[in-house]
Amino acid sequence: MHSLNNIALSVLDLVAVRENATVADALHTALRTAQHAERLGFRRYWLAEHHNLAGVASSATAVLVGYVAGGTQRIRVGSGGVMLPNHAPLVVAEAFGTLAELYPDRIDLGLGRAPGTDPLTLRALRRDRIEREDDFPRDVAELQRLLGPVEPGQRLVAMPGAGTQVPIWLLGSSLFSARLAAQRGLPYAFASHFAPRLLHQALDLYRQEFRPSPTLDKPRVIIGVPCIAAPTDEEAQYLASSMQQRVLGILTGQRGRLQPPVPDYLAQRHPQERAAILDFLAAAVIGGPDTVRRGFAALAESTRADEFMLVCDVFEVDMRLRSLDIAMQAMH
């Protein structure tokens, strides 16, 4: 039995803009949630990079990492992730090097291979540069060099950045990043909060092919878990309808702001829509304290993860914080 006691909890925040609220509200809610997570003993707070999406306020990821780290004391704060196709590695190294100097031993750099946006926005971010699949491993290697100690004769130095050794995590929803993380001896986070299909295959591959490195001696795995916890199963299912509405919006290309919960939302959906939402949220843990504990235990057993990264899109902020309370209690 893979004990829940040995699993750390972290939060992944997309910084959702809620219906009838402002972007500023969303940013302040992220900090408030991080402060609450810190009090509860969560290990880290991840902020995701997305662009040109109504209802998601986390595009300037490094700026947000600094805001959250500045308003907290101990919790690790990182990017989950910086989408590397959108950025020159030197710019990322300088930004996260600066953060690491300001908040020593608290900053993590999660890297993703997807642009996290549409082709038009990608061109706006990187002008005319076309990213190819083999660029990602090269960019990761360059970032490792730029954040590592300065080598004799090294002409390109990230300042700040050099020597900070900011921990690099590879994030992925396919087998590509699993294999690369294994080859490089890097920790690996799987995006099962939105793409659970390849979860077990990717983790198996990562563990089988893992080669120890100066930064990591054995595989280290985080999995994304959509989690809505409440005092009862019924209330949790009701609150989860905000997340389910968001998922349907993603699946149908109608992304918008986070919506208030709707009673019996899934029951009112067409069977195909309902199946698609449940497929997207296959790794979700939704329910009262006992259901959440059982859900976490089943995930721990099947994945042997070292850390659960919870995505908790509850519309009412106080209910979101309570959800984190119940999730943490379920781990003990």
C-alpha positions as CSV (number, residue, x, y, z in Angstrom):
1,M,0.0,0.0,0.0
2,H,1.4,3.4,-1.0
3,S,0.7,5.5,2.1
4,L,-0.9,8.9,1.8
5,N,1.3,10.1,4.6
6,N,4.3,10.1,2.2
7,I,2.6,12.2,-0.5
8,A,3.0,16.0,-0.6
9,L,0.1,18.2,-1.7
10,S,0.6,21.2,-4.0
11,V,-1.8,23.5,-5.8
12,L,-1.9,24.3,-9.6
13,D,-3.7,27.6,-10.2
14,L,-4.8,28.7,-13.6
15,V,-5.9,32.0,-12.0
16,A,-9.5,31.8,-13.3
17,V,-11.4,35.0,-13.7
18,R,-14.8,34.4,-12.2
19,E,-18.1,35.6,-13.7
20,N,-18.9,39.2,-12.5
21,A,-15.4,39.6,-11.1
22,T,-12.3,41.4,-12.4
23,V,-8.8,40.3,-13.4
24,A,-7.5,42.0,-10.3
25,D,-9.9,39.9,-8.2
26,A,-8.5,36.8,-9.8
27,L,-4.9,37.8,-9.0
28,H,-5.7,38.6,-5.4
29,T,-7.6,35.3,-5.1
30,A,-4.5,33.5,-6.2
31,L,-2.4,35.1,-3.5
32,R,-5.1,34.5,-0.9
33,T,-5.3,30.8,-1.9
34,A,-1.5,30.5,-1.8
35,Q,-1.4,32.0,1.7
36,H,-4.1,29.5,2.8
37,A,-2.3,26.6,1.2
38,E,0.9,27.6,3.0
39,R,-0.9,27.6,6.4
40,L,-2.2,24.2,5.7
41,G,1.2,22.8,4.9
42,F,1.0,22.4,1.1
43,R,4.4,22.0,-0.4
44,R,4.2,24.3,-3.5
45,Y,2.0,26.6,-5.5
46,W,2.2,26.2,-9.3
47,L,1.0,28.9,-11.7
48,A,0.3,27.9,-15.3
49,E,1.0,29.9,-18.5
50,H,-1.9,30.5,-20.9
51,H,-2.4,33.2,-23.5
52,N,-5.3,34.9,-25.2
53,L,-8.0,33.0,-23.2
54,A,-10.9,34.8,-21.7
55,G,-11.2,33.8,-18.1
56,V,-7.5,32.9,-17.5
57,A,-5.2,35.6,-15.9
58,S,-2.0,33.6,-15.7
59,S,-0.2,34.7,-18.9
60,A,2.7,36.6,-17.3
61,T,3.7,33.6,-15.2
62,A,7.0,34.9,-13.8
63,V,5.4,38.1,-12.7
64,L,2.7,36.1,-10.8
65,V,5.3,33.7,-9.3
66,G,7.0,36.8,-7.8
67,Y,3.7,38.2,-6.5
68,V,2.8,35.0,-4.8
69,A,6.3,34.3,-3.5
70,G,6.4,37.9,-2.1
71,G,3.2,37.4,-0.2
72,T,4.1,34.1,1.4
73,Q,7.0,32.9,3.6
74,R,7.8,29.2,3.1
75,I,5.7,27.6,0.4
76,R,7.6,26.8,-2.8
77,V,6.3,28.8,-5.8
78,G,6.8,27.8,-9.4
79,S,5.6,27.8,-13.0
80,G,3.4,24.8,-13.9
81,G,4.7,25.5,-16.5
82,V,6.5,28.0,-18.5
83,M,5.7,27.1,-22.1
84,L,9.2,27.0,-23.6
85,P,8.2,27.4,-27.3
86,N,7.0,30.9,-26.3
87,H,10.3,32.1,-24.8
88,A,14.0,32.4,-25.5
89,P,15.8,30.3,-22.8
90,L,17.9,33.2,-21.8
91,V,14.8,35.3,-20.9
92,V,13.4,32.5,-18.8
93,A,16.8,32.0,-17.0
94,E,17.0,35.7,-16.2
95,A,13.5,35.9,-14.9
96,F,13.7,32.8,-12.7
97,G,17.2,33.6,-11.7
98,T,16.0,37.0,-10.4
99,L,13.1,35.2,-8.6
100,A,15.6,32.7,-7.1
101,E,17.8,35.6,-5.8
102,L,14.8,37.3,-4.2
103,Y,13.3,34.1,-2.8
104,P,16.1,31.6,-2.2
105,D,15.3,27.9,-2.2
106,R,11.6,28.6,-2.9
107,I,11.3,28.9,-6.7
108,D,10.6,26.0,-9.1
109,L,10.7,26.1,-12.9
110,G,8.3,23.7,-14.5
111,L,8.6,23.6,-18.3
112,G,6.0,22.6,-20.9
113,R,6.5,21.8,-24.6
114,A,3.1,23.0,-25.8
115,P,2.7,26.7,-26.6
116,G,-0.5,26.8,-24.4
117,T,-2.2,29.0,-27.0
118,D,-3.4,29.2,-30.6
119,P,-1.0,29.7,-33.6
120,L,-1.9,33.4,-34.0
121,T,-0.9,34.1,-30.4
122,L,2.2,32.0,-30.7
123,R,3.4,34.1,-33.7
124,A,2.7,37.2,-31.6
125,L,4.8,35.9,-28.8
126,R,7.8,34.6,-30.8
127,R,7.4,36.7,-34.0
128,D,8.5,34.5,-36.9
129,R,10.3,31.8,-35.1
130,I,8.9,28.3,-35.9
131,E,9.4,25.8,-33.1
132,R,10.2,22.2,-34.0
133,E,9.9,19.2,-31.7
134,D,13.7,18.8,-31.4
135,D,14.0,22.4,-30.2
136,F,12.5,21.5,-26.8
137,P,15.3,19.2,-25.6
138,R,17.9,21.7,-26.8
139,D,16.1,24.6,-25.0
140,V,15.9,22.6,-21.8
141,A,19.6,21.8,-22.0
142,E,20.4,25.5,-22.6
143,L,18.3,26.5,-19.6
144,Q,20.1,23.9,-17.4
145,R,23.5,25.4,-18.5
146,L,22.3,29.0,-17.9
147,L,21.1,28.3,-14.4
148,G,24.1,26.1,-13.5
149,P,27.6,27.3,-12.4
150,V,29.5,29.4,-15.0
151,E,31.9,27.2,-16.9
152,P,35.4,28.5,-17.8
153,G,35.2,30.4,-21.1
154,Q,31.4,30.5,-21.0
155,R,30.5,33.6,-23.0
156,L,26.7,33.7,-22.6
157,V,25.9,34.1,-18.9
158,A,22.4,34.7,-17.4
159,M,22.8,37.5,-15.0
160,P,20.9,37.0,-12.7
161,G,20.5,33.2,-13.1
162,A,23.9,31.7,-13.3
163,G,24.6,29.5,-10.3
164,T,21.1,29.7,-8.9
165,Q,20.4,26.0,-9.9
166,V,16.6,26.7,-10.0
167,P,15.1,23.2,-9.9
168,I,13.7,22.3,-13.4
169,W,10.7,20.1,-13.7
170,L,9.4,18.7,-17.0
171,L,5.6,18.9,-17.4
172,G,3.8,16.8,-20.0
173,S,0.6,15.1,-21.1
174,S,2.3,12.7,-23.6
175,L,5.2,10.3,-23.6
176,F,7.7,12.8,-25.1
177,S,8.4,14.7,-21.9
178,A,8.4,11.5,-19.8
179,R,11.2,10.1,-21.9
180,L,13.2,13.4,-21.9
181,A,12.8,13.8,-18.1
182,A,14.0,10.2,-17.7
183,Q,17.0,10.7,-20.0
184,R,18.0,14.0,-18.2
185,G,17.4,12.7,-14.7
186,L,14.8,15.5,-14.0
187,P,11.6,15.4,-11.9
188,Y,8.4,14.9,-13.9
189,A,4.9,16.2,-13.6
190,F,2.1,14.6,-15.6
191,A,-0.9,16.8,-16.6
192,S,-3.5,14.2,-15.6
193,H,-5.8,17.1,-14.5
194,F,-6.7,17.7,-18.2
195,A,-5.2,14.7,-20.2
196,P,-5.4,11.6,-18.0
197,R,-5.4,9.1,-20.9
198,L,-1.6,8.4,-21.0
199,L,-1.0,8.8,-17.2
200,H,0.1,5.3,-16.4
201,Q,2.0,4.7,-19.6
202,A,4.0,7.9,-19.2
203,L,4.8,7.2,-15.5
204,D,5.9,3.6,-16.4
205,L,8.1,4.9,-19.2
206,Y,9.7,7.6,-17.0
207,R,10.5,5.2,-14.2
208,Q,11.9,2.5,-16.5
209,E,14.1,4.8,-18.5
210,F,15.2,7.1,-15.6
211,R,18.9,7.8,-15.4
212,P,20.2,9.4,-12.1
213,S,21.7,12.9,-12.5
214,P,23.5,15.4,-10.3
215,T,20.1,16.9,-9.4
216,L,18.1,13.7,-8.8
217,D,19.1,10.2,-7.8
218,K,15.7,8.5,-8.3
219,P,12.4,9.2,-10.2
220,R,10.2,11.9,-8.7
221,V,6.6,12.2,-9.9
222,I,3.8,14.8,-9.5
223,I,0.4,14.1,-10.9
224,G,-2.3,16.7,-11.6
225,V,-5.6,16.0,-9.8
226,P,-8.8,18.0,-10.2
227,C,-10.1,18.1,-6.7
228,I,-13.4,19.5,-5.3
229,A,-14.0,18.6,-1.6
230,A,-16.9,19.6,0.5
231,P,-18.6,18.3,3.7
232,T,-20.9,16.0,1.7
233,D,-20.6,14.2,-1.7
234,E,-23.8,16.1,-2.9
235,E,-22.3,19.5,-2.2
236,A,-19.0,18.6,-3.8
237,Q,-20.8,17.4,-7.0
238,Y,-22.8,20.7,-7.0
239,L,-19.6,22.8,-6.6
240,A,-17.8,20.7,-9.3
241,S,-20.3,21.9,-11.9
242,S,-18.3,25.1,-12.2
243,M,-15.3,23.1,-13.3
244,Q,-17.5,20.8,-15.5
245,Q,-18.8,23.9,-17.3
246,R,-15.3,25.1,-17.8
247,V,-14.3,21.7,-19.3
248,L,-17.2,21.7,-21.7
249,G,-16.1,25.2,-22.8
250,I,-12.6,23.9,-23.5
251,L,-14.0,20.9,-25.4
252,T,-16.3,23.0,-27.5
253,G,-13.9,25.9,-28.0
254,Q,-16.2,28.3,-26.0
255,R,-13.8,29.3,-23.2
256,G,-15.1,32.0,-20.9
257,R,-15.1,33.0,-17.3
258,L,-15.5,30.5,-14.4
259,Q,-19.3,30.2,-13.9
260,P,-21.3,29.7,-10.7
261,P,-22.4,26.2,-9.9
262,V,-25.5,24.7,-11.4
263,P,-27.6,21.9,-9.7
264,D,-27.6,18.6,-11.5
265,Y,-25.4,20.0,-14.2
266,L,-24.1,16.6,-15.6
267,A,-27.6,15.1,-15.6
268,Q,-28.8,17.9,-17.9
269,R,-26.0,17.3,-20.5
270,H,-26.3,15.3,-23.7
271,P,-24.8,11.8,-23.0
272,Q,-21.9,12.5,-25.4
273,E,-21.1,15.8,-23.6
274,R,-21.3,14.1,-20.3
275,A,-19.0,11.3,-21.4
276,A,-16.5,13.8,-22.8
277,I,-16.5,15.8,-19.5
278,L,-16.0,12.7,-17.4
279,D,-13.2,11.5,-19.7
280,F,-11.4,14.8,-19.4
281,L,-11.8,14.6,-15.6
282,A,-11.0,10.9,-15.2
283,A,-8.4,11.6,-12.5
284,A,-10.7,13.9,-10.6
285,V,-11.4,13.4,-6.9
286,I,-14.8,15.0,-6.0
287,G,-16.7,14.4,-2.8
288,G,-17.0,14.5,1.0
289,P,-14.1,13.7,3.3
290,D,-14.4,9.9,3.0
291,T,-14.8,9.9,-0.8
292,V,-11.8,12.2,-1.1
293,R,-9.7,10.0,1.1
294,R,-10.7,6.9,-0.9
295,G,-10.0,8.7,-4.2
296,F,-6.6,9.9,-3.1
297,A,-5.7,6.4,-1.8
298,A,-6.7,4.8,-5.2
299,L,-4.6,7.3,-7.1
300,A,-1.6,6.8,-4.7
301,E,-1.9,3.0,-5.2
302,S,-2.2,3.1,-9.0
303,T,0.5,5.8,-9.7
304,R,2.9,5.7,-6.7
305,A,3.1,9.5,-7.1
306,D,5.3,11.6,-4.8
307,E,3.0,14.6,-4.9
308,F,-0.5,15.5,-5.9
309,M,-1.0,18.8,-7.7
310,L,-4.6,19.8,-7.0
311,V,-6.6,21.9,-9.4
312,C,-9.4,23.3,-7.4
313,D,-11.7,25.5,-9.5
314,V,-14.5,26.3,-7.0
315,F,-16.5,29.4,-7.8
316,E,-16.9,30.8,-4.3
317,V,-13.4,31.6,-3.0
318,D,-14.2,30.6,0.6
319,M,-15.5,27.2,-0.6
320,R,-12.3,26.8,-2.6
321,L,-10.2,27.4,0.6
322,R,-12.5,24.9,2.5
323,S,-11.9,22.4,-0.3
324,L,-8.2,22.6,0.3
325,D,-8.8,22.1,4.1
326,I,-10.7,18.9,3.5
327,A,-8.2,17.7,1.0
328,M,-5.3,18.1,3.4
329,Q,-7.3,16.4,6.2
330,A,-7.9,13.5,3.9
331,M,-4.2,12.9,3.6
332,H,-3.8,12.1,7.3
